Amino acid sequence: MPQWIESLVNLIFSLTIVFLGIVAYKKHGARAFLVISIAFLCFALSHAVRFGENIFGYPVVENSILSIVLVLVRITGYALVVFGLAISFRR
């Protein structure tokens, strides 16, 4: 499977989770849904950069500053998922 298809599918799923999380937050008011939505927005950003890298041919990996930013965005996403789950367990 081409890399751009994988990036696009991951982007679509991430954005779907963001949308559903926001809808769930508005319906139930639980902050955990909002926090996890923001986390998946971080993942969507990362997938969007990878998708653009595959489509336009600009290698982000060769740019060390952009690579570091992407790693920090992903780490932030994972930390937000953990935080969102912790919030939901405390209820």
N, CA, C and O of each residue as an XYZ file, in Angstrom:
364
protein
N       0.847     -1.177      0.000
C       0.000      0.000      0.000
C       0.894      1.241      0.000
O       1.847      1.323      0.774
N       0.587      2.192     -0.859
C       1.385      3.428     -0.882
C       1.288      4.191      0.438
O       0.263      4.164      1.121
N       2.374      4.865      0.773
C       2.444      5.613      2.038
C       1.364      6.697      2.128
O       0.813      6.934      3.203
N       1.062      7.351      1.010
C       0.111      8.451      1.072
C      -1.295      7.960      1.413
O      -2.066      8.672      2.056
N      -1.628      6.730      0.977
C      -2.944      6.173      1.308
C      -3.020      5.886      2.807
O      -4.029      6.173      3.450
N      -1.955      5.324      3.354
C      -1.912      5.053      4.791
C      -2.051      6.346      5.594
O      -2.793      6.406      6.574
N      -1.325      7.380      5.164
C      -1.404      8.674      5.859
C      -2.796      9.269      5.759
O      -3.309      9.826      6.729
N      -3.409      9.153      4.588
C      -4.748      9.701      4.385
C      -5.778      8.969      5.237
O      -6.634      9.605      5.852
N      -5.706      7.642      5.281
C      -6.644      6.864      6.097
C      -6.481      7.223      7.577
O      -7.473      7.419      8.279
N      -5.247      7.309      8.048
C      -5.002      7.693      9.441
C      -5.534      9.092      9.734
O      -6.106      9.330     10.798
N      -5.349     10.012      8.798
C      -5.855     11.371      8.952
C      -7.375     11.380      9.055
O      -7.941     12.062      9.910
N      -8.028     10.628      8.189
C      -9.501     10.579      8.190
C     -10.020      9.990      9.501
O     -10.966     10.515     10.089
N      -9.400      8.896      9.960
C      -9.836      8.295     11.222
C      -9.590      9.238     12.396
O     -10.438      9.351     13.281
N      -8.464      9.902     12.414
C      -8.170     10.838     13.501
C      -9.184     11.975     13.531
O      -9.680     12.337     14.598
N      -9.492     12.533     12.379
C     -10.464     13.628     12.324
C     -11.867     13.154     12.686
O     -12.653     13.908     13.261
N     -12.184     11.898     12.348
C     -13.478     11.330     12.732
C     -13.581     11.223     14.248
O     -14.623     11.530     14.826
N     -12.501     10.787     14.893
C     -12.493     10.695     16.359
C     -12.601     12.080     16.983
O     -13.282     12.253     17.994
N     -11.935     13.069     16.388
C     -12.047     14.448     16.882
C     -13.506     14.902     16.813
O     -14.041     15.432     17.786
N     -14.138     14.696     15.677
C     -15.532     15.104     15.496
C     -16.452     14.409     16.499
O     -17.263     15.058     17.160
N     -16.321     13.083     16.609
C     -17.176     12.331     17.522
C     -16.936     12.716     18.980
O     -17.874     12.757     19.776
N     -15.686     12.996     19.328
C     -15.381     13.421     20.684
C     -16.008     14.756     21.030
O     -16.498     14.954     22.142
N     -15.991     15.672     20.071
C     -16.614     16.979     20.302
C     -18.125     16.840     20.436
O     -18.738     17.477     21.293
N     -18.724     16.009     19.589
C     -20.169     15.768     19.691
C     -20.507     15.139     21.042
O     -21.482     15.533     21.681
N     -19.711     14.168     21.478
C     -19.946     13.518     22.773
C     -19.774     14.512     23.919
O     -20.526     14.479     24.893
N     -18.775     15.404     23.800
C     -18.571     16.421     24.830
C     -19.786     17.348     24.925
O     -20.244     17.669     26.021
N     -20.299     17.771     23.773
C     -21.463     18.662     23.783
C     -22.697     17.965     24.338
O     -23.525     18.590     25.001
N     -22.819     16.669     24.068
C     -23.995     15.934     24.525
C     -23.916     15.590     26.014
O     -24.908     15.718     26.732
N     -22.743     15.154     26.481
C     -22.617     14.666     27.847
C     -21.896     15.639     28.787
O     -22.050     15.550     30.005
N     -21.121     16.555     28.233
C     -20.416     17.524     29.052
C     -19.186     16.989     29.775
O     -18.607     17.682     30.612
N     -18.787     15.774     29.463
C     -17.618     15.178     30.122
C     -16.340     15.709     29.473
O     -16.144     15.587     28.264
N     -15.479     16.300     30.297
C     -14.238     16.887     29.781
C     -13.311     15.858     29.149
O     -12.501     16.200     28.288
N     -13.422     14.612     29.565
C     -12.559     13.568     29.010
C     -12.725     13.472     27.494
O     -11.749     13.276     26.771
N     -13.952     13.609     27.020
C     -14.185     13.560     25.571
C     -13.462     14.698     24.863
O     -12.874     14.500     23.800
N     -13.506     15.872     25.443
C     -12.856     17.029     24.840
C     -11.333     16.871     24.833
O     -10.677     17.174     23.836
N     -10.786     16.401     25.937
C      -9.333     16.225     26.034
C      -8.851     15.185     25.030
O      -7.834     15.385     24.366
N      -9.570     14.088     24.918
C      -9.178     13.046     23.965
C      -9.350     13.543     22.532
O      -8.575     13.166     21.653
N     -10.349     14.379     22.289
C     -10.507     14.978     20.948
C      -9.311     15.853     20.596
O      -8.822     15.816     19.467
N      -8.846     16.632     21.548
C      -7.671     17.478     21.309
C      -6.444     16.611     21.056
O      -5.597     16.950     20.230
N      -6.351     15.495     21.767
C      -5.233     14.569     21.552
C      -5.244     14.051     20.119
O      -4.208     14.024     19.454
N      -6.409     13.644     19.651
C      -6.476     13.124     18.293
C      -6.332     14.224     17.250
O      -5.998     13.943     16.099
N      -6.577     15.456     17.633
C      -6.271     16.571     16.744
C      -4.754     16.683     16.560
O      -4.278     17.000     15.470
N      -4.007     16.421     17.623
C      -2.538     16.372     17.516
C      -2.116     15.277     16.554
O      -1.250     15.488     15.705
N      -2.731     14.098     16.687
C      -2.392     12.994     15.787
C      -2.782     13.334     14.352
O      -2.055     13.000     13.416
N      -3.927     13.997     14.173
C      -4.362     14.385     12.830
C      -3.369     15.356     12.203
O      -3.073     15.267     11.011
N      -2.861     16.277     13.001
C      -1.848     17.208     12.497
C      -0.608     16.454     12.022
O      -0.057     16.742     10.959
N      -0.189     15.499     12.815
C       0.968     14.692     12.446
C       0.716     13.916     11.155
O       1.582     13.862     10.282
N      -0.467     13.317     11.035
C      -0.805     12.569      9.821
C      -0.930     13.493      8.614
O      -0.562     13.118      7.501
N      -1.449     14.702      8.834
C      -1.569     15.665      7.733
C      -0.195     16.058      7.205
O      -0.004     16.198      5.997
N       0.759     16.236      8.111
C       2.122     16.565      7.682
C       2.712     15.410      6.889
O       3.339     15.625      5.852
N       2.517     14.187      7.368
C       3.021     13.009      6.647
C       2.345     12.864      5.292
O       2.994     12.517      4.305
N       1.046     13.127      5.241
C       0.324     13.060      3.973
C       0.880     14.089      2.996
O       1.136     13.780      1.832
N       1.063     15.309      3.478
C       1.639     16.350      2.620
C       3.048     16.007      2.175
O       3.443     16.291      1.044
N       3.794     15.399      3.065
C       5.158     14.973      2.729
C       5.129     13.960      1.583
O       5.949     14.028      0.668
N       4.190     13.031      1.639
C       4.091     12.016      0.596
C       3.560     12.584     -0.721
O       4.008     12.181     -1.794
N       2.625     13.500     -0.646
C       2.025     14.059     -1.865
C       2.949     15.072     -2.532
O       3.152     15.027     -3.746
N       3.507     15.980     -1.743
C       4.292     17.068     -2.314
C       5.783     16.771     -2.393
O       6.527     17.487     -3.063
N       6.220     15.719     -1.711
C       7.617     15.318     -1.799
C       8.580     16.122     -0.949
O       9.793     16.029     -1.138
N       8.062     16.913     -0.013
C       8.949     17.661      0.884
C       9.234     16.795      2.095
O       8.342     16.577      2.915
N      10.449     16.296      2.229
C      10.744     15.375      3.340
C      10.910     16.093      4.677
O      11.900     16.790      4.902
N       9.948     15.917      5.542
C       9.993     16.529      6.867
C      11.109     15.895      7.690
O      11.737     16.558      8.516
N      11.348     14.618      7.458
C      12.349     13.890      8.239
C      13.728     14.521      8.096
O      14.517     14.500      9.040
N      14.023     15.076      6.941
C      15.330     15.694      6.726
C      15.460     17.045      7.422
O      16.573     17.531      7.625
N      14.344     17.652      7.785
C      14.370     18.918      8.504
C      14.267     18.602      9.995
O      13.196     18.253     10.492
N      15.377     18.727     10.693
C      15.423     18.270     12.079
C      14.475     19.051     12.988
O      13.917     18.471     13.920
N      14.279     20.338     12.747
C      13.385     21.120     13.593
C      11.944     20.640     13.417
O      11.224     20.474     14.402
N      11.521     20.419     12.185
C      10.162     19.926     11.946
C       9.975     18.522     12.517
O       8.908     18.200     13.040
N      10.985     17.705     12.419
C      10.902     16.360     12.991
C      10.730     16.423     14.501
O       9.931     15.679     15.069
N      11.468     17.296     15.141
C      11.347     17.451     16.591
C       9.961     17.963     16.957
O       9.365     17.496     17.928
N       9.444     18.913     16.194
C       8.100     19.437     16.450
C       7.063     18.327     16.305
O       6.151     18.222     17.126
N       7.193     17.497     15.270
C       6.244     16.399     15.087
C       6.296     15.407     16.244
O       5.258     14.926     16.700
N       7.484     15.105     16.711
C       7.621     14.199     17.848
C       6.964     14.818     19.083
O       6.273     14.123     19.828
N       7.173     16.110     19.302
C       6.554     16.783     20.451
C       5.033     16.820     20.326
O       4.326     16.696     21.326
N       4.532     16.988     19.118
C       3.078     16.978     18.898
C       2.513     15.600     19.231
O       1.471     15.492     19.876
N       3.198     14.554     18.792
C       2.730     13.192     19.096
C       2.805     12.896     20.593
O       1.883     12.309     21.159
N       3.895     13.301     21.229
C       4.019     13.092     22.677
C       2.899     13.820     23.401
O       2.309     13.282     24.338
N       2.605     15.036     22.972
C       1.493     15.794     23.557
C       0.178     15.044     23.375
O      -0.636     14.968     24.295
N      -0.021     14.495     22.187
C      -1.238     13.713     21.927
C      -1.370     12.527     22.861
O      -2.433     12.298     23.439
N      -0.289     11.774     23.010
C      -0.338     10.612     23.912
C      -0.576     11.046     25.356
O      -1.341     10.406     26.079
N       0.070     12.120     25.775
C      -0.119     12.619     27.145
C      -1.568     13.054     27.364
O      -2.132     12.825     28.434
N      -2.164     13.676     26.361
C      -3.557     14.098     26.482
C      -4.509     12.905     26.548
O      -5.506     12.951     27.269
N      -4.212     11.844     25.808
C      -5.038     10.636     25.891
C      -4.971     10.066     27.304
O      -5.997      9.718     27.888
N      -3.767      9.972     27.849
C      -3.608      9.468     29.221
C      -4.361     10.363     30.203
O      -5.052      9.866     31.093
N      -4.231     11.668     30.046
C      -4.928     12.613     30.927
C      -6.447     12.460     30.803
O      -7.164     12.440     31.804
N      -6.923     12.354     29.563
C      -8.374     12.176     29.334
C      -8.897     10.899     29.948
O      -9.988     10.883     30.518
N      -8.134      9.833     29.839
C      -8.550      8.574     30.455
C      -8.529      8.672     31.981
O      -9.409      8.142     32.660
N      -7.515      9.358     32.508
C      -7.439      9.541     33.959
C      -8.639     10.324     34.468
O      -9.190     10.013     35.524
N      -9.044     11.347     33.711
C     -10.240     12.122     34.085
C     -11.463     11.205     34.106
O     -12.276     11.279     35.027
N     -11.595     10.353     33.108
C     -12.784      9.496     33.035
C     -12.787      8.451     34.148
O     -13.859      8.046     34.600
N     -11.615      8.005     34.601
C     -11.554      7.014     35.677
C     -11.888      7.642     37.026
O     -12.350      6.946     37.931
N     -11.665      8.927     37.173
C     -11.911      9.600     38.451
C     -13.385      9.889     38.681
O     -13.773     10.229     39.799
N     -14.202      9.766     37.669
C     -15.642     10.054     37.812
C     -16.324      9.015     38.633
O     -17.532      9.097     38.854
